[in-house]
Amino acid sequence: MLADHRIASIETSRVSTRYPRNVGRNARIGNHGTGFDTTAVIVRTDAGASGWGVVEGSLDGADAVVGRPLLDVFDPAAGVTDTAALPLDFALHDLAATILDVPAHTLLGGLGESEVTTYSGAIYFDDLDPDDAPRGLEAVLANCAEDWAAGFRAFKLKIGRGNRWMETEAGFARDVEVTRAVREAYPDARLLVDANNGFSPERTIRFLTAVADCDLFWVEEPFQEEADGLRLLRDHLASTGSRTLVADGEFEPDEPQLLELAAAGLLDVLLMDVVSYGLTAWRRIMPTLAELGVAASPHAWGMPLKTLYAAQMAAGLGNVLTVEGVPGRTEGADTSAYALTDGVLAVPDAPGFAIPLTAPVTTDAVAR
Ligand SMILES: O=C([O-])C(=O)C[C@H](O)[C@@H](O)C(=O)[O-]
């Protein structure tokens, strides 16, 4: 059926992310704000089908695919096959699955579960804000309570306050205090920590020692990944019998280096971004990761829509340990087919990504 379709036009629209609250700083950068707008791209075919997806980065050159047969640029078994069409990665997956009348996760292979655990990735350094009257620990606990009420049963806590925002030792002490307080308030929740590369290997080990009784699920981006530091960390975890996993590969991923570290047994989970790394790239690399015994958990921060894409990827490709949840809503897209209950996100069985675009198409079509 895909052979009956030729790409007829590429148009754009805008969708808006709205967080439930202002999201503050992490170890690396300042305030993340209350939301932002993103480009959505719509691909239509001469037979009347359409699909859409979000784009991070430029659409330059994508107009070159207009007029070409769909199967010239997209292989349902692999994804995008022409680099000019890579910005259309999600739109083409949506389009192909819609034409084939199958959910995106079926197109991807249906190798995972259609119910995936998800965690709140929105527990930032809100204790430090506002600058003139910092709200302290209570702000972090209030954020956890808000996300728990929204259906999350796991939290990723940002750590590394001493990297930029507090004096080093005071920041370290606050990271420990926050982790212990959240564990105490939520004894059954899954807890993850993310230093956004704001620690050194030694500080990471010190931190893990200080919260050794908090049963952390994973430590993410403790420092810029390199073999010697990761080996120290690995040896520490092994010698203490810790179950904490090491997750990395979100920030400026270097694929050959990550595969080398994974093959050396130094990483447990790889985190490349679901959209900017891309679905086609994840389809290519996932069998290798599965063979190495390394799991995936695509970075989804920024947009609730990316959480839904990551959940489709988990259900389709398998080998996804858990999905990063971005609390909030999307204006311009109907996400109601997805339900989060007790920490589990149910992926719908409707065709494509099952996210109707409700925002108007912008007048400046990329190509027709
Ligand atoms: O794991 C995460 O969600 C992140 O590290 C997101 C970062 O906090 C955020 O600054 C970003 O992606 O720009």
The ligand as an SDF file (V2000), in Angstrom:
LIG
                    3D

 13 12  0  0  0  0  0  0  0  0999 V2000
   17.5610   14.0510   31.7490 O   0  0  0  0  0  0  0  0  0  0  0  0
   17.0070   15.1190   31.4740 C   0  0  0  0  0  0  0  0  0  0  0  0
   15.8130   15.2320   31.3120 O   0  0  0  0  0  0  0  0  0  0  0  0
   17.8780   16.2670   31.2980 C   0  0  0  0  0  0  0  0  0  0  0  0
   19.0220   16.2010   31.6460 O   0  0  0  0  0  0  0  0  0  0  0  0
   17.3080   17.4810   30.6990 C   0  0  0  0  0  0  0  0  0  0  0  0
   18.0690   18.6680   31.0610 C   0  0  0  0  0  0  0  0  0  0  0  0
   17.8510   18.9150   32.4210 O   0  0  0  0  0  0  0  0  0  0  0  0
   17.6820   19.8550   30.2760 C   0  0  0  0  0  0  0  0  0  0  0  0
   18.4870   20.8910   30.6850 O   0  0  0  0  0  0  0  0  0  0  0  0
   17.8170   19.7400   28.7890 C   0  0  0  0  0  0  0  0  0  0  0  0
   17.5650   18.7450   28.1610 O   0  0  0  0  0  0  0  0  0  0  0  0
   18.1720   20.7530   28.2530 O   0  0  0  0  0  0  0  0  0  0  0  0
  1  2  2  0
  2  3  1  0
  2  4  1  0
  4  5  2  0
  4  6  1  0
  6  7  1  0
  7  8  1  0
  7  9  1  0
  9 10  1  0
  9 11  1  0
 11 12  2  0
 11 13  1  0
M  CHG  2   3  -1  13  -1
M  END
$$$$
